[in-house]
Amino acid sequence: MRTDNRSIFSGVLAPLSVPDCRRLLLGNALWWQARFMEMIATGWLVLEITNSAWLVSLVDFYRSAPLLVLGFFSGQVADRFGRRSVILCSQGAILAVTVAILLLLWTGRLAFWHLALSAVLLGTAWGVDWPARRALLPDLVGRKRTMDGMLLEGFFQNIVRIIGPSGAGILIAFLGVTGCFAVLAGLSALALLILLGLSRQPAQPSGRSKKATPWTTMVEGLRYVRGHPTIPGVLLITLTVNILVFPHQTLLPVFARDILDQGPVGLGLLGAAGGIGAFVGLLVINGLRRFLSPGWLYAGGSLFLSVAVVAFAASTSYPLSVALLILSGMGHACFSVMQSTIVLTSSSDDMRDRAMGTLVLAIGGGPLGRLQTGALAAAFGAPTAVGLPCAIAALTVLGVTAAFSGLRKGETQTDAP
């Protein structure tokens, strides 16, 4: 008896009726799992090798530094070579880098510079890969189901956001960092196999000449979003949160070991706490999206995230710190889901890649925050390095929300100039 997928998947689950969407979401889940595990494992490894909070932050800077440049190119790369091809090539590069670090650990030849170089390579792959994955989703499920698709990705992402960091901590404690990277390599290989099953998508019309330079393409994208009623506010809050708030994740190994007196397992739970809170955040989004605009959800979540991390920075109690990171995860869910949803649904089909490119450019401000956080931690300690910037971020989010009426109203014109 034939079963109609439409009768199985309805409502928020409707995107799962599309086989390619299921493949993409599963591949993305494994991709996020490996990313969360790699960040914890590398941070712990650098701290053990160097005993330096500054170098821990520096490696995270190397991981995010490519975004400062890739914002100018990522949209054009996906536009020219196709989103599927970009995703597969990037996933293959991630697998190759992970295997290389595993072999260096296995042979006992790993040095700090290897970790720094791998961070640059992984950051480059992520900077090209992430916008292509997000831009592909509306192609698979349609514009009207994009928010449902983003909620589903958020669900899978936050499952692995719990499993990833906590699993990394447990693996390091029992199998060592080498065992952790062996699992990472396996996850990356499995993700590549799943993504190979994606159907070949027809090229999307870009509305530009193939002779256009990367600079011309990026300028077109910037002009487009500058005249848009909603996207500029999203980009400013994205820039603020990436520079001032997210760098606290870099110093979790320092908080775990030096302030909260925890080992790898305790660090893993700190890293997983945000994912636990994000599940509640997804429920909040699904419940409130009928009453609040995407812009209000995005701005409110960003503010809640900033305030929760300020409180975390002041905590010296491990249970309280975990609880505060859980609360921060609620805000993070609203930030991450609504950020891409607003840009994807507000931009026209022919400008979607370039609009996502400007979002990558805004995320690219993060490396500056990591350097700032590392320098402040070296001079004044980790609590000040985290708490002060997050307090400034909370005030900035309030100011941007007040200044951009389009963000508050949640306007989503697809014909914005």
C-alpha positions in Angstrom: 0.0 0.0 0.0 1.5 3.3 -1.1 1.8 6.0 1.7 1.5 9.6 0.8 4.3 11.6 2.4 2.0 14.6 2.6 -0.2 12.8 5.1 2.8 12.0 7.3 4.5 15.3 7.2 2.3 18.4 7.8 2.5 21.7 9.5 6.0 22.5 10.6 7.1 19.0 9.4 6.0 19.6 5.8 9.5 20.2 4.4 10.4 16.7 5.4 8.2 15.4 2.6 10.9 16.5 0.2 13.6 13.8 0.0 16.4 16.3 -0.8 15.4 18.4 2.2 15.7 15.4 4.4 19.2 14.7 3.0 20.2 18.3 3.4 18.9 18.5 7.0 20.6 15.3 8.0 23.9 16.3 6.3 23.7 19.7 8.0 23.1 18.0 11.4 26.3 15.9 11.0 28.1 19.0 9.8 27.1 21.0 12.9 27.9 18.0 15.1 31.5 17.9 13.8 31.8 21.7 14.0 30.8 21.8 17.7 33.0 18.9 18.6 36.0 20.4 16.7 35.7 23.7 18.5 35.7 22.0 22.0 38.5 19.6 21.1 40.7 22.2 19.5 40.1 24.7 22.3 41.0 22.2 25.0 44.0 21.0 23.0 45.4 24.5 22.5 44.9 25.3 26.2 46.8 22.1 27.2 49.6 22.7 24.8 50.1 26.4 25.4 48.3 27.2 28.8 47.4 30.5 27.2 43.9 32.1 27.0 45.2 34.4 24.4 46.3 31.6 22.1 42.9 29.8 22.6 41.3 33.0 21.4 43.8 33.4 18.6 43.0 30.0 17.1 39.3 30.8 17.1 40.2 34.1 15.4 42.0 32.1 12.7 38.8 29.9 12.3 36.6 33.0 11.7 39.1 35.3 10.0 38.3 34.0 6.4 34.8 35.4 6.8 36.2 38.9 6.6 37.1 38.2 2.9 34.6 35.5 2.0 31.6 37.8 2.3 32.8 39.4 -0.9 33.0 36.0 -2.8 30.7 33.4 -1.2 27.5 34.6 -3.0 29.2 34.7 -6.3 30.8 31.2 -5.8 27.4 29.6 -5.2 25.9 31.7 -8.0 28.4 30.5 -10.5 29.2 26.9 -9.6 25.8 25.9 -8.1 24.9 25.4 -4.4 25.1 21.6 -4.5 28.7 21.7 -6.0 29.8 24.2 -3.4 28.4 22.2 -0.5 30.0 18.9 -1.7 33.4 20.5 -2.3 33.4 22.3 1.1 32.4 19.1 2.9 35.2 17.2 1.2 37.7 19.9 2.3 36.4 19.6 5.9 37.0 15.9 5.8 40.5 16.2 4.4 41.5 18.8 7.1 40.1 16.6 9.9 41.9 13.5 8.7 45.2 15.5 8.5 44.9 16.6 12.1 44.0 13.0 13.1 47.2 11.7 11.4 49.3 14.3 13.1 47.9 13.4 16.5 48.3 9.7 15.8 52.0 10.2 14.9 52.7 12.6 17.7 53.8 15.4 15.4 51.1 17.9 16.0 52.2 21.4 16.8 50.3 24.7 17.5 50.8 26.0 14.0 49.0 22.9 12.6 46.0 23.8 14.7 46.2 27.4 13.5 46.4 26.4 9.9 43.6 23.9 10.2 41.4 26.6 11.8 42.0 28.8 8.8 41.1 26.0 6.3 38.0 25.0 8.2 36.9 28.6 8.5 37.3 29.0 4.8 35.3 25.9 4.0 32.6 27.0 6.4 32.4 30.6 5.0 31.7 29.2 1.5 29.6 26.3 2.6 27.1 27.8 5.1 25.4 30.4 2.9 25.1 27.8 0.1 23.4 25.4 2.4 21.0 28.1 3.7 20.3 29.5 0.2 19.5 26.0 -1.1 16.7 25.4 1.4 14.1 27.7 -0.3 14.8 26.0 -3.6 13.9 22.7 -2.0 10.8 23.6 0.1 9.6 26.9 -1.4 9.6 30.4 0.1 6.4 29.9 2.2 8.0 26.9 4.0 11.4 28.4 4.5 10.7 29.3 8.2 9.4 25.7 8.8 12.6 24.5 7.2 14.7 26.8 9.4 12.9 25.6 12.5 13.6 22.0 11.5 17.2 22.7 10.9 17.3 24.5 14.3 15.8 21.4 15.9 18.5 19.1 14.5 21.2 21.7 15.0 20.4 22.0 18.7 20.3 18.2 19.2 23.9 18.0 18.0 24.7 21.2 19.9 24.0 19.2 23.0 25.6 15.9 21.8 28.6 17.6 20.1 30.3 19.5 23.0 29.3 17.0 25.7 30.3 14.1 23.5 33.6 15.8 22.7 34.3 16.2 26.4 33.5 12.6 27.2 35.6 11.4 24.2 38.6 13.5 25.3 38.3 12.2 28.9 38.2 8.5 27.9 39.8 8.2 24.5 41.9 11.3 24.4 41.9 14.0 21.7 43.1 11.5 19.1 40.0 9.4 19.7 37.8 12.5 19.4 39.3 13.5 16.1 38.8 10.0 14.8 35.1 10.3 15.5 35.1 13.7 13.9 36.6 12.2 10.7 33.9 9.5 10.7 31.1 12.1 11.1 32.5 14.2 8.2 32.8 11.2 5.9 29.2 10.2 6.7 27.9 13.7 6.0 29.7 13.7 2.6 28.1 10.4 1.7 24.6 11.7 2.5 25.0 15.0 0.7 26.2 13.1 -2.5 22.6 12.0 -2.7 21.3 15.5 -3.3 19.7 15.9 -6.7 21.5 18.2 -9.2 19.7 21.5 -9.0 19.3 23.6 -12.1 21.3 26.8 -12.0 19.4 29.7 -10.5 19.1 32.9 -12.6 21.3 35.5 -11.1 20.3 38.5 -13.3 23.9 39.5 -13.8 26.5 39.1 -16.5 28.9 36.2 -16.2 31.7 38.7 -16.7 30.8 40.5 -13.5 33.8 40.7 -11.1 33.5 39.5 -7.5 33.8 43.2 -6.4 30.9 44.2 -8.7 28.8 41.4 -7.5 29.4 42.3 -3.9 28.7 46.0 -4.5 25.4 45.0 -6.1 24.5 43.0 -3.0 25.4 45.9 -0.7 23.3 48.3 -2.7 20.4 45.9 -2.7 20.4 45.4 1.1 21.1 49.1 1.8 17.8 50.0 0.2 15.9 47.2 1.9 13.6 48.1 4.8 14.5 45.0 7.0 17.9 43.5 6.1 20.2 46.4 7.3 18.9 46.1 10.8 19.6 42.3 10.7 23.1 42.9 9.5 23.9 45.4 12.2 22.6 43.1 15.0 24.5 40.2 13.4 27.7 42.3 13.4 27.2 43.3 17.0 26.5 39.8 18.3 29.3 38.3 16.4 31.9 40.8 17.6 30.7 41.3 21.2 28.8 38.2 22.3 29.8 35.0 20.5 33.5 35.3 21.5 32.6 34.1 25.0 32.4 30.6 23.5 36.2 30.8 22.8 36.9 31.2 26.5 34.7 28.3 27.7 37.8 26.2 28.3 39.3 29.0 30.5 36.1 29.4 32.5 35.8 25.6 32.9 39.3 25.0 34.1 40.4 28.2 35.8 37.2 29.7 37.2 34.8 26.7 37.7 37.4 24.0 38.4 36.1 21.6 35.8 37.8 19.1 33.4 36.9 18.1 29.9 33.5 16.6 30.9 32.5 19.8 32.7 33.7 21.8 29.7 31.5 19.6 27.4 28.4 20.3 29.5 29.1 24.0 29.4 29.3 23.8 25.6 26.1 21.7 25.4 24.1 24.0 27.7 23.3 26.5 25.0 21.9 23.7 22.8 19.6 22.6 25.7 18.2 26.1 26.0 17.8 26.4 22.3 15.2 23.7 22.3 13.0 25.9 24.5 13.9 28.8 22.2 12.5 26.9 19.2 9.3 26.3 21.0 9.1 30.0 21.8 9.6 30.9 18.1 6.9 28.4 17.0 4.5 29.7 19.5 5.1 33.4 19.1 5.6 33.7 15.3 1.8 34.1 14.9 1.8 37.1 17.2 5.2 38.8 16.7 7.1 39.7 13.5 10.3 37.9 12.7 12.1 41.1 13.4 10.8 41.4 17.0 11.7 37.7 17.6 15.2 38.3 16.2 15.9 41.5 18.2 14.3 40.1 21.4 16.3 36.9 21.2 19.6 38.8 20.6 18.9 41.0 23.6 18.1 38.0 25.8 21.3 36.2 24.7 23.5 39.2 25.5 22.0 39.7 29.0 22.3 36.0 29.8 26.0 35.9 28.9 26.6 39.0 31.0 25.3 37.1 34.0 27.3 34.0 33.1 30.5 36.1 33.1 29.8 37.1 36.7 29.1 33.6 37.9 31.5 31.5 39.9 29.1 28.6 40.6 29.2 25.8 38.1 25.5 24.8 38.3 24.5 28.5 38.0 26.9 28.9 35.0 25.3 26.0 33.2 21.8 27.4 33.9 22.7 30.8 32.5 24.2 29.3 29.4 20.9 27.3 29.0 19.1 30.7 29.1 21.5 32.1 26.6 20.7 29.3 24.3 17.0 30.3 24.2 18.1 33.7 22.9 20.6 32.1 20.5 17.8 30.0 18.9 15.8 33.1 18.1 18.9 34.9 16.8 20.1 32.1 14.5 16.8 30.9 13.1 15.3 34.3 12.5 18.5 35.8 11.1 18.6 33.6 8.1 14.8 33.4 7.8 14.5 37.1 7.4 17.3 37.4 4.9 16.1 34.4 2.8 12.4 35.4 2.8 13.0 39.2 2.3 15.4 38.9 -0.6 14.3 38.2 -4.2 15.3 34.9 -5.7 17.9 36.4 -8.0 19.5 38.3 -5.1 19.4 35.6 -2.5 23.0 34.4 -2.8 24.3 38.0 -2.7 22.1 38.9 0.3 23.5 35.9 2.1 27.0 37.0 1.1 26.4 40.3 2.9 25.3 38.2 5.9 28.6 36.3 5.8 30.4 39.7 5.7 28.6 40.8 8.9 29.4 37.5 10.6 33.0 38.1 9.5 33.2 40.8 12.1 33.6 38.0 14.6 37.3 37.6 14.3 37.8 41.2 15.6 35.8 40.2 18.7 37.9 37.1 19.3 41.1 39.2 19.2 39.5 41.7 21.5 38.3 39.0 23.9 41.7 37.3 24.0 43.5 40.6 24.7 41.0 41.6 27.4 41.3 38.1 29.0 45.1 38.4 29.1 44.9 41.8 30.7 41.9 41.7 32.9 40.7 38.1 33.1 38.0 36.1 31.4 35.0 37.5 33.3 35.7 41.1 32.3 36.6 40.0 28.7 33.1 38.5 28.3 30.9 40.6 30.5 31.8 44.1 29.4 31.4 43.5 25.6 28.1 41.7 26.1 26.7 44.6 28.1 27.6 46.9 25.3 26.0 44.5 22.8 22.7 44.6 24.8 22.6 48.4 24.5 23.5 48.3 20.8 20.7 45.8 20.0 18.2 48.1 21.8 19.5 51.1 19.7 19.3 49.2 16.4 15.8 48.0 17.1 14.7 51.5 17.9 16.3 53.0 14.8 15.0 50.5 12.1 11.2 50.5 11.9 11.4 48.0 9.0 13.0 45.5 11.3 10.3 46.0 14.0 7.5 45.7 11.4 9.0 42.7 9.8 8.6 44.0 6.2 9.5 41.3 3.7 9.2 43.0 0.3 10.9 40.9 -2.4 11.1 43.8 -4.7 13.2 46.0 -2.5 15.6 48.2 -4.5 
